[in-house]
Amino acid sequence: MLFFPEFIQAMIVALMIAVPVCAIYQRAGFNPMWAAMLFIPVFGVFFVVFHLGWFPWPNQQNKPAGE
């Protein structure tokens, strides 16, 4: 029973991070459901940062550099 309060606290923090990340994914042109990766322990945040940092954004595909 001692695990339950920590689990709820972790889920609340993950939701506080997931809502803005959904908005970032949507503005970048990705499916906002990629933010669900945040709920994977340890590696979720690293995956989201890697995905946003290294994959080409769909809304920037046809724009010339500098715009």
C-alpha positions in Angstrom: 0.0 0.0 0.0 3.0 2.3 0.4 3.6 2.3 -3.3 0.3 3.9 -4.3 0.9 7.5 -3.2 4.2 7.6 -5.1 2.6 6.2 -8.2 -0.2 8.8 -8.2 2.4 11.5 -7.6 4.4 10.3 -10.6 1.4 10.2 -12.8 0.4 13.8 -11.9 3.9 15.0 -12.7 3.9 13.0 -16.0 0.6 14.6 -17.0 2.0 18.1 -16.2 4.8 17.4 -18.6 2.6 15.5 -21.2 0.1 18.3 -21.8 2.7 20.9 -23.0 4.6 18.2 -25.0 1.3 17.3 -26.8 1.1 21.0 -27.9 4.7 21.0 -29.0 4.2 17.8 -31.1 1.1 19.3 -32.6 2.8 22.5 -33.6 5.7 20.5 -35.0 3.3 18.5 -37.3 3.6 15.2 -35.5 0.8 13.2 -33.9 0.4 14.5 -30.3 0.0 10.9 -29.1 3.8 10.6 -29.3 3.7 12.4 -25.9 2.4 9.1 -24.4 6.1 8.0 -24.5 6.6 10.1 -21.4 4.9 7.4 -19.4 7.7 4.9 -20.1 9.9 5.0 -17.0 13.4 6.3 -17.4 13.6 6.3 -21.2 10.4 8.1 -22.1 11.8 11.6 -21.7 15.0 10.7 -23.5 12.9 9.3 -26.4 10.8 12.4 -26.7 13.8 14.7 -26.7 15.5 12.5 -29.3 12.4 12.4 -31.5 11.9 16.1 -31.5 15.6 16.9 -31.8 16.7 14.5 -34.6 13.6 13.7 -36.7 12.6 16.2 -39.5 9.4 18.1 -38.6 6.6 17.5 -41.1 5.5 21.2 -41.0 9.0 22.3 -42.0 9.5 19.9 -44.9 8.9 22.3 -47.9 10.1 25.6 -46.4 13.5 27.0 -47.5 16.1 27.5 -44.8 15.8 30.7 -42.8 12.0 31.0 -42.7 
